[in-house]
């Protein structure tokens, strides 16, 4: 809920604030390489000063920040849960087992396309790009590291597949939320997303296949891959039972059980397997869950283990996870919400959007401006839920006025304000993906192809709409809220 200030800021001062903030973020994170937290705090301070100069107070900012944290509490808890998952899955041997199987059956030339398709399937089943990337995605990154293929491309394939599957799943929280906010049926929303998701998927799959086929397998050292495979067998007791934690995640999600409970039960099963299959003492299992897995923990069951004989790459591959590993991402989330709260109280973004909307006179421009605004809002707030509500407030009436069905708005929310989220270093998704997969946003972003093209195809449909009888765009009679028939396409209704 936006807080009212005593003195309304002008359009020009608001636009100046937005421009300065975007410069600070783009220069600070992408060019100068400053820590994301410091950039967000700086942007938040600028917005705070602007808000206070126009009559706001500090308590208003803190109240809005607390409300935003409430909306993202589940996401924050999921972050910690994924840290728990990775630590326990490593200790139990679940992730090493998936890596071992991958090394045995996957040709390096098909790793990128397999990563994309595997994550798409898993994400459809569990309805969460975060959970699929934090579990199967981590295992695939391990396979890529062992095969010494490009990790940035692999991460891009993982993220692209995870988001594509997420958009197809009626279990997805963002799919459900965008549908609820736009007041449309969730299955109609998914169907409408296909106009932009399918072309984006085809391009992504084609790129990953072509790039993979260009890998020179003759340069691969099979001895190195065999060494990783043998080392994993020596360190862990490999058994089919190790897939149980993964099955719990998939089955629990299909049964529509609460995600936090599912992740906790999966971690619990991994802890049990750590004791039964790997013979690890309970103290070590709990330590791996909280502080993260470390190969030194295996000395309790492998007394003659010589860590110096294990390559640094394998140690980097396995030593990860734990609740503590998510402290920095969560800190960044809090910094992002401080900035988002200050910006909201300043009303600068709302003022700029309101002024811009007054100049929009066509359906095409309405969609284009909403897409750009969604991207701007996600850049400013870092949270897709907040973006959905702000886009609904700003554009719902405008879409109706331009004879656009609400399904177009719900799709714009996703294509412009949610799917690109993982491409931004200071958003919840960007922080999560970079931390979990071990690759910075700047490195993987050019390869997160699906995430880039949703907004592109939405824009193409809008631009071509007047010439294609509005293919892929649903129209309404603004007075009756009904879909247009083929005869109801007069110029005054279309534009």
Secondary structure as the mmCIF struct_conf table of DSSP 4:
data_model
#
loop_
_struct_conf.conf_type_id
_struct_conf.id
_struct_conf.beg_label_comp_id
_struct_conf.beg_label_asym_id
_struct_conf.beg_label_seq_id
_struct_conf.end_label_comp_id
_struct_conf.end_label_asym_id
_struct_conf.end_label_seq_id
HELX_LH_PP_P HELX_LH_PP_P1 UNK A 2 UNK A 5
BEND BEND1 UNK A 6 UNK A 7
HELX_LH_PP_P HELX_LH_PP_P2 UNK A 8 UNK A 10
HELX_RH_AL_P HELX_RH_AL_P1 UNK A 11 UNK A 25
HELX_RH_PI_P HELX_RH_PI_P1 UNK A 26 UNK A 31
BEND BEND2 UNK A 32 UNK A 32
HELX_RH_AL_P HELX_RH_AL_P2 UNK A 36 UNK A 53
TURN_TY1_P TURN_TY1_P1 UNK A 54 UNK A 55
HELX_RH_AL_P HELX_RH_AL_P3 UNK A 58 UNK A 71
TURN_TY1_P TURN_TY1_P2 UNK A 72 UNK A 72
HELX_RH_AL_P HELX_RH_AL_P4 UNK A 73 UNK A 92
TURN_TY1_P TURN_TY1_P3 UNK A 93 UNK A 93
HELX_RH_AL_P HELX_RH_AL_P5 UNK A 94 UNK A 105
HELX_RH_3T_P HELX_RH_3T_P1 UNK A 108 UNK A 110
HELX_RH_AL_P HELX_RH_AL_P6 UNK A 111 UNK A 126
HELX_RH_AL_P HELX_RH_AL_P7 UNK A 129 UNK A 132
HELX_RH_PI_P HELX_RH_PI_P2 UNK A 133 UNK A 137
HELX_RH_AL_P HELX_RH_AL_P8 UNK A 138 UNK A 147
TURN_TY1_P TURN_TY1_P4 UNK A 148 UNK A 148
HELX_RH_AL_P HELX_RH_AL_P9 UNK A 151 UNK A 168
TURN_TY1_P TURN_TY1_P5 UNK A 170 UNK A 171
HELX_RH_AL_P HELX_RH_AL_P10 UNK A 173 UNK A 182
TURN_TY1_P TURN_TY1_P6 UNK A 183 UNK A 183
HELX_RH_AL_P HELX_RH_AL_P11 UNK A 186 UNK A 213
TURN_TY1_P TURN_TY1_P7 UNK A 214 UNK A 214
BEND BEND3 UNK A 215 UNK A 215
HELX_RH_3T_P HELX_RH_3T_P2 UNK A 217 UNK A 219
HELX_RH_AL_P HELX_RH_AL_P12 UNK A 222 UNK A 235
BEND BEND4 UNK A 236 UNK A 236
HELX_RH_3T_P HELX_RH_3T_P3 UNK A 240 UNK A 243
HELX_RH_AL_P HELX_RH_AL_P13 UNK A 244 UNK A 254
TURN_TY1_P TURN_TY1_P8 UNK A 255 UNK A 256
HELX_RH_AL_P HELX_RH_AL_P14 UNK A 259 UNK A 276
TURN_TY1_P TURN_TY1_P9 UNK A 277 UNK A 277
BEND BEND5 UNK A 278 UNK A 278
HELX_RH_AL_P HELX_RH_AL_P15 UNK A 282 UNK A 291
HELX_RH_3T_P HELX_RH_3T_P4 UNK A 295 UNK A 300
TURN_TY1_P TURN_TY1_P10 UNK A 301 UNK A 301
TURN_TY1_P TURN_TY1_P11 UNK A 303 UNK A 304
HELX_RH_3T_P HELX_RH_3T_P5 UNK A 307 UNK A 309
BEND BEND6 UNK A 310 UNK A 310
HELX_RH_AL_P HELX_RH_AL_P16 UNK A 312 UNK A 318
BEND BEND7 UNK A 319 UNK A 319
BEND BEND8 UNK A 322 UNK A 322
HELX_RH_3T_P HELX_RH_3T_P6 UNK A 323 UNK A 326
HELX_RH_AL_P HELX_RH_AL_P17 UNK A 327 UNK A 346
TURN_TY1_P TURN_TY1_P12 UNK A 347 UNK A 347
HELX_RH_AL_P HELX_RH_AL_P18 UNK A 348 UNK A 357
TURN_TY1_P TURN_TY1_P13 UNK A 358 UNK A 359
BEND BEND9 UNK A 362 UNK A 362
HELX_RH_AL_P HELX_RH_AL_P19 UNK A 363 UNK A 381
HELX_RH_AL_P HELX_RH_AL_P20 UNK A 384 UNK A 401
TURN_TY1_P TURN_TY1_P14 UNK A 402 UNK A 403
STRN STRN1 UNK A 404 UNK A 404
HELX_RH_AL_P HELX_RH_AL_P21 UNK A 406 UNK A 417
TURN_TY1_P TURN_TY1_P15 UNK A 418 UNK A 418
HELX_RH_3T_P HELX_RH_3T_P7 UNK A 419 UNK A 423
BEND BEND10 UNK A 424 UNK A 424
TURN_TY1_P TURN_TY1_P16 UNK A 425 UNK A 426
BEND BEND11 UNK A 427 UNK A 427
HELX_RH_AL_P HELX_RH_AL_P22 UNK A 428 UNK A 437
TURN_TY1_P TURN_TY1_P17 UNK A 438 UNK A 438
HELX_RH_AL_P HELX_RH_AL_P23 UNK A 441 UNK A 444
HELX_RH_3T_P HELX_RH_3T_P8 UNK A 445 UNK A 447
HELX_RH_AL_P HELX_RH_AL_P24 UNK A 449 UNK A 464
HELX_RH_3T_P HELX_RH_3T_P9 UNK A 465 UNK A 467
TURN_TY1_P TURN_TY1_P18 UNK A 468 UNK A 469
BEND BEND12 UNK A 470 UNK A 470
TURN_TY1_P TURN_TY1_P19 UNK A 471 UNK A 472
STRN STRN2 UNK A 475 UNK A 475
STRN STRN3 UNK A 476 UNK A 477
TURN_TY1_P TURN_TY1_P20 UNK A 478 UNK A 481
STRN STRN4 UNK A 482 UNK A 483
TURN_TY1_P TURN_TY1_P21 UNK A 486 UNK A 487
HELX_RH_AL_P HELX_RH_AL_P25 UNK A 491 UNK A 494
#
